[in-house]
Amino acid sequence: MYSEDDLLMLSGIQHIAFCERQYALIYIEQEWVENLLTAEGRNLHHKVDDPFENEKRANYIVWRSVPVVSYYLGLRGIADIVELRQINDKSPGTIELPGETGFWEIIPVEYKRGKPKPDYCDEVQLCAQAICLEEMHRIHIHEGFIFYGQTRHRHPVQFSADLRIKVNEYAEKMHHLDNAGITPPPVLKKGCPSCSLKGICLPNTLAQKKTDEYLDQLML
C-alpha cells in the first residue's frame, strides 16, 4: 500500500503503456506540447468533464469528473464518467446510495477522441479507474466502456485478470521511474510521428545516435 505522498497521476498509465520515455518527459520532466490530436482530445473532455452536469433518471445516474484513488496502485485521478444503474438484487458489484432505494451497479466510462486502438493503452487506463472504484467502494467491477469520438460508439472493456496484471505492472513502472527520476532513452516506434512530443523526444536523431554509438563500440 502506498501513502498519500506517494500517489501519482492515474492518467500517466496510458502514457507509460504507450511509451516509457513519453511518460517520463510528461510526468517527470514536465514537458508538454499541444498538437491537433491532443487539442481534439482536450475539447472532447471539456464537453463531458463537468461535475455540475450530473444526470439522473428513475433507475440511472451519471456522475461526471469523479475523483478516484487507489492506495494499492499508488494512483489518483479523475474518471470521466461513472454510470450507476439500479438493479434488483445485491451483488459484489453494487453499492447502496444515500437517499436512493435498491442497489446500484457502478460502470466506469472513459472518453477518447479517436477510434479503438490495436494495443491496450486505453484499456489499462479504464481498468485502473475501475480498480480505484473497487477499492473505494469495496466492490468488484467486471466491465466498463470507452467512448470513441471518431466512431461515436462505445467499446466494451472486460476487466480480465490479464488486464489487471498489466495495470499493476505499469503502475509499478511509473513509481520506479518517478522514484529514480529516470527518463528512458528513445526507441523509434510506429506511433512516434503522431506523438506531440516528437520534437522534444527526437526519436529519429537520438535513437539513431544510440545505434551508431553501439556500432562504433563494436568496431573498437
C-alpha positions as CSV (number, residue, x, y, z in Angstrom):
1,M,0.0,0.0,0.0
2,Y,1.3,3.5,-0.9
3,S,0.9,6.6,1.2
4,E,-0.8,9.9,0.3
5,D,2.6,11.4,-0.6
6,D,3.4,8.5,-3.0
7,L,0.3,8.9,-5.2
8,L,0.9,9.5,-8.9
9,M,-1.4,10.7,-11.6
10,L,-3.6,7.9,-12.9
11,S,-3.6,9.4,-16.4
12,G,0.1,8.6,-16.7
13,I,-0.6,4.9,-17.0
14,Q,-1.9,5.3,-20.6
15,H,1.3,7.2,-21.5
16,I,3.7,4.6,-19.9
17,A,1.8,1.8,-21.7
18,F,2.4,3.6,-25.0
19,C,6.0,4.7,-24.3
20,E,8.0,4.9,-21.1
21,R,10.0,7.8,-22.5
22,Q,6.8,9.8,-23.2
23,Y,5.6,9.1,-19.7
24,A,8.9,10.4,-18.2
25,L,9.0,13.5,-20.4
26,I,5.5,14.5,-19.4
27,Y,5.3,13.5,-15.7
28,I,8.9,13.7,-14.6
29,E,10.4,16.4,-16.8
30,Q,7.1,18.3,-17.0
31,E,7.3,18.6,-20.8
32,W,4.1,19.0,-22.9
33,V,3.4,20.1,-26.5
34,E,0.0,20.5,-27.9
35,N,-0.9,19.2,-31.4
36,L,-4.1,18.7,-33.3
37,L,-4.7,15.3,-31.8
38,T,-4.2,16.4,-28.2
39,A,-6.3,19.5,-28.7
40,E,-9.2,17.4,-30.1
41,G,-8.9,15.1,-27.1
42,R,-8.9,18.1,-24.7
43,N,-12.0,19.6,-26.3
44,L,-13.8,16.3,-26.1
45,H,-13.1,16.1,-22.4
46,H,-14.3,19.6,-21.8
47,K,-17.7,18.5,-23.1
48,V,-18.1,15.6,-20.7
49,D,-16.0,16.6,-17.6
50,D,-18.5,18.9,-16.0
51,P,-19.3,17.9,-12.4
52,F,-22.3,20.2,-12.5
53,E,-23.9,18.2,-15.4
54,N,-24.7,15.0,-13.5
55,E,-27.7,13.2,-14.8
56,K,-30.5,11.3,-13.0
57,R,-33.4,9.2,-14.2
58,A,-35.6,6.7,-12.5
59,N,-33.0,3.9,-12.5
60,Y,-30.0,5.5,-14.0
61,I,-27.5,8.1,-12.6
62,V,-24.4,9.6,-14.3
63,W,-21.6,11.2,-12.2
64,R,-19.1,13.3,-14.1
65,S,-15.4,14.1,-13.3
66,V,-15.3,11.7,-10.4
67,P,-12.2,11.8,-8.2
68,V,-10.7,8.3,-7.8
69,V,-7.8,6.9,-5.8
70,S,-6.1,3.5,-5.2
71,Y,-3.5,3.2,-2.4
72,Y,-2.8,-0.3,-3.7
73,L,-1.7,1.0,-7.1
74,G,-0.5,4.4,-5.7
75,L,-2.6,6.3,-8.2
76,R,-5.1,9.1,-8.1
77,G,-7.1,10.8,-10.9
78,I,-10.4,11.7,-12.4
79,A,-12.8,9.3,-14.0
80,D,-14.6,11.0,-16.9
81,I,-18.0,9.3,-16.2
82,V,-19.2,6.8,-13.7
83,E,-22.6,5.4,-14.5
84,L,-24.8,3.9,-11.9
85,R,-27.6,1.5,-12.9
86,Q,-30.2,0.3,-10.5
87,I,-30.7,-3.4,-10.3
88,N,-33.0,-5.6,-8.1
89,D,-30.5,-7.8,-6.3
90,K,-27.4,-7.1,-4.3
91,S,-24.1,-8.4,-5.9
92,P,-20.4,-7.9,-5.5
93,G,-20.5,-5.1,-8.0
94,T,-23.3,-3.0,-6.4
95,I,-23.5,-0.2,-3.8
96,E,-26.3,1.5,-1.9
97,L,-26.7,5.2,-2.4
98,P,-27.9,7.6,0.3
99,G,-31.5,8.8,-0.4
100,E,-31.9,6.2,-3.1
101,T,-33.6,2.8,-3.0
102,G,-32.3,-0.5,-4.2
103,F,-28.8,-1.5,-5.3
104,W,-26.6,0.3,-7.9
105,E,-24.1,-1.2,-10.3
106,I,-21.0,1.0,-11.0
107,I,-19.8,1.3,-14.6
108,P,-16.8,3.5,-15.5
109,V,-16.8,5.2,-18.9
110,E,-13.8,6.9,-20.5
111,Y,-13.9,9.3,-23.5
112,K,-11.3,9.2,-26.2
113,R,-11.0,11.3,-29.4
114,G,-10.0,8.7,-31.9
115,K,-11.0,5.1,-32.5
116,P,-10.2,1.7,-30.9
117,K,-6.5,1.0,-30.9
118,P,-4.7,-2.3,-31.7
119,D,-2.9,-2.0,-28.3
120,Y,-4.3,-1.8,-24.8
121,C,-3.2,1.7,-23.8
122,D,-6.8,3.0,-23.3
123,E,-7.9,-0.2,-21.7
124,V,-5.3,-0.1,-18.9
125,Q,-6.4,3.5,-18.0
126,L,-10.0,2.5,-17.7
127,C,-9.1,-0.6,-15.8
128,A,-7.0,1.5,-13.4
129,Q,-10.1,3.7,-12.8
130,A,-12.1,0.6,-12.1
131,I,-9.6,-0.7,-9.6
132,C,-9.7,2.7,-7.8
133,L,-13.5,2.5,-7.6
134,E,-13.4,-1.1,-6.4
135,E,-11.0,-0.1,-3.6
136,M,-13.1,3.0,-2.7
137,H,-16.4,1.1,-2.6
138,R,-15.2,-2.4,-1.7
139,I,-16.9,-3.9,-4.7
140,H,-15.9,-5.8,-7.9
141,I,-16.4,-4.3,-11.3
142,H,-16.2,-6.6,-14.3
143,E,-16.8,-4.3,-17.2
144,G,-16.6,-0.7,-18.4
145,F,-16.7,1.3,-21.7
146,I,-14.6,3.6,-23.8
147,F,-16.5,6.0,-26.0
148,Y,-14.5,7.0,-29.1
149,G,-15.2,10.3,-30.6
150,Q,-14.3,9.3,-34.2
151,T,-16.6,6.3,-34.3
152,R,-19.2,7.7,-31.9
153,H,-19.6,4.2,-30.4
154,R,-18.8,2.6,-27.1
155,H,-16.2,0.0,-26.9
156,P,-16.8,-2.6,-24.1
157,V,-13.8,-3.5,-21.9
158,Q,-13.7,-6.6,-19.7
159,F,-11.5,-6.2,-16.7
160,S,-9.9,-9.6,-17.0
161,A,-7.1,-11.0,-14.8
162,D,-4.6,-10.4,-17.6
163,L,-5.6,-6.7,-17.9
164,R,-5.4,-6.2,-14.2
165,I,-1.9,-7.7,-14.2
166,K,-0.8,-5.2,-16.9
167,V,-2.3,-2.3,-14.8
168,N,-0.2,-3.4,-11.8
169,E,2.9,-3.8,-13.9
170,Y,2.6,-0.3,-15.4
171,A,1.8,1.3,-12.0
172,E,5.0,-0.3,-10.6
173,K,7.0,1.1,-13.6
174,M,5.6,4.6,-13.0
175,H,6.7,4.5,-9.4
176,H,10.1,3.1,-10.3
177,L,10.8,5.8,-12.9
178,D,9.4,8.5,-10.6
179,N,11.4,7.5,-7.6
180,A,14.6,7.2,-9.7
181,G,14.0,10.3,-11.7
182,I,14.8,8.4,-14.8
183,T,13.9,9.3,-18.4
184,P,14.5,6.3,-20.6
185,P,16.3,6.7,-24.0
186,P,14.2,7.0,-27.1
187,V,13.0,3.9,-29.1
188,L,11.7,4.6,-32.6
189,K,8.2,3.2,-32.9
190,K,5.3,3.2,-35.3
191,G,3.4,5.8,-33.2
192,C,6.3,8.3,-33.0
193,P,5.1,10.5,-35.9
194,S,1.8,11.3,-34.2
195,C,3.3,12.0,-30.8
196,S,3.1,15.7,-29.8
197,L,6.5,15.3,-28.1
198,K,8.5,14.1,-31.0
199,G,10.2,17.4,-31.3
200,I,11.4,17.1,-27.8
201,C,12.0,13.4,-27.7
202,L,13.8,13.4,-31.1
203,P,13.4,9.6,-31.6
204,N,14.8,9.7,-35.1
205,T,18.0,11.5,-34.2
206,L,18.7,10.2,-30.7
207,A,17.7,6.6,-31.4
208,Q,20.0,6.5,-34.4
209,K,22.8,8.1,-32.4
210,K,22.5,5.4,-29.8
211,T,22.7,2.8,-32.5
212,D,25.7,4.4,-34.1
213,E,27.5,4.6,-30.8
214,Y,26.8,0.9,-30.2
215,L,28.2,0.0,-33.7
216,D,31.3,2.2,-33.1
217,Q,32.0,0.3,-29.8
218,L,31.8,-3.0,-31.7
219,M,34.4,-1.8,-34.2
220,L,36.9,-0.9,-31.4
